[in-house]
Amino acid sequence: MKKQLFACGLAVVLLSLQAPVNAQSTRAKKAPEPETVELKTKDGVGLTITYFESMAGKDAVPVVMLPDWKDARSVYDSLAKRLQQPGEKDSYPSFAVVTVDLRGHGDSTKQTLPNGNKRELDAAKLDREDYAAMITQDMPAVRAFLRDKNDAAKLNLNKLTLLGSGLGASIAVNWAAIDWSYPPLAVQKQGQDVKALILVSPQWKWKAVPMQDALRQPGLRQQVAFMMMFGKRDRGIAADVKRIYGQLDNYHPEPAAGSEATRDLVVLPADNALQGTKLLKEAGAAAEKRITDFLREHVVEKEHEWLQRRLD
């Protein structure tokens, strides 16, 4: 079903945030306790993450969650636990989730410089180079962690999903574009792992992190499933979502008539002005249901084979 979302007449798939409807399923195992891990970026930042190990082994879809500016990874605890440990009537498998404190946020506030000096990182004082390093340094460190878990048969890196809010959405899109820019190798898989992006209150240009160039990456805009959630009463965010949608629309056609599939470009406007994690919190179980349905159809049920990454 298509409805008019924007006053200018842009038609999008409108899926209302309504109460979840559970399907029959059984989850008998108890998920492992979340594990706090400190990674080290190549430029010396101690990057803190929480790892929610899946119970699905190498079939598990990994979901990396990136918070908004001045938020910490703990804002995603509820959603991460819901994905890791499905309820008895949920219709999706256990996901492997990583929540991340990007540099300058949460517990990721210390950097060791090449000369041995220490630098304190404060989200309010980050500069353009710091934001760029979130893409070029923080995300590769997270990927290296996931690669090791992939090779230990704990997840399938070839089904990687990124969920970001505000700043986190911008980092997710830009790093996904880099991931899709790597050409395939004959002997070893590199890149092209990101299969879905869930963007909460995305902005066309978040301060020093624009999306324009990233959205031009052919693999990203053609091969990756997108979901965007936002409060439509915020005209600025609504305009940004419209602009992002316009970059993707032609590459995500409606499924053929009679098909049971749903479109892999989904826009979920809430009838309020809330954004980011406040929006997710307000929507609660309804938002979680939409996210799990989207992931089940466009990532879990897709054929992306598990591959060993390190061959040495």
Secondary structure as GFF3:
##gff-version 3
##sequence-region A 1 312
A	DSSP	beta_strand	2	4	.	.	.	ID=ss1
A	DSSP	beta_strand	11	13	.	.	.	ID=ss2
A	DSSP	beta_strand	35	40	.	.	.	ID=ss3
A	DSSP	beta_strand	46	52	.	.	.	ID=ss4
A	DSSP	three_ten_helix	57	59	.	.	.	ID=ss5
A	DSSP	beta_strand	62	66	.	.	.	ID=ss6
A	DSSP	three_ten_helix	73	76	.	.	.	ID=ss7
A	DSSP	alpha_helix	77	84	.	.	.	ID=ss8
A	DSSP	beta_strand	96	100	.	.	.	ID=ss9
A	DSSP	beta_strand	110	112	.	.	.	ID=ss10
A	DSSP	beta_strand	118	120	.	.	.	ID=ss11
A	DSSP	three_ten_helix	123	125	.	.	.	ID=ss12
A	DSSP	alpha_helix	128	133	.	.	.	ID=ss13
A	DSSP	pi_helix	134	138	.	.	.	ID=ss14
A	DSSP	alpha_helix	139	151	.	.	.	ID=ss15
A	DSSP	three_ten_helix	157	159	.	.	.	ID=ss16
A	DSSP	beta_strand	160	165	.	.	.	ID=ss17
A	DSSP	alpha_helix	167	181	.	.	.	ID=ss18
A	DSSP	beta_strand	194	200	.	.	.	ID=ss19
A	DSSP	beta_strand	205	206	.	.	.	ID=ss20
A	DSSP	beta_strand	209	210	.	.	.	ID=ss21
A	DSSP	three_ten_helix	214	216	.	.	.	ID=ss22
A	DSSP	alpha_helix	218	223	.	.	.	ID=ss23
A	DSSP	beta_strand	225	231	.	.	.	ID=ss24
A	DSSP	alpha_helix	235	248	.	.	.	ID=ss25
A	DSSP	three_ten_helix	249	251	.	.	.	ID=ss26
A	DSSP	beta_strand	265	270	.	.	.	ID=ss27
A	DSSP	alpha_helix	276	283	.	.	.	ID=ss28
A	DSSP	alpha_helix	285	295	.	.	.	ID=ss29
A	DSSP	pi_helix	296	300	.	.	.	ID=ss30
###
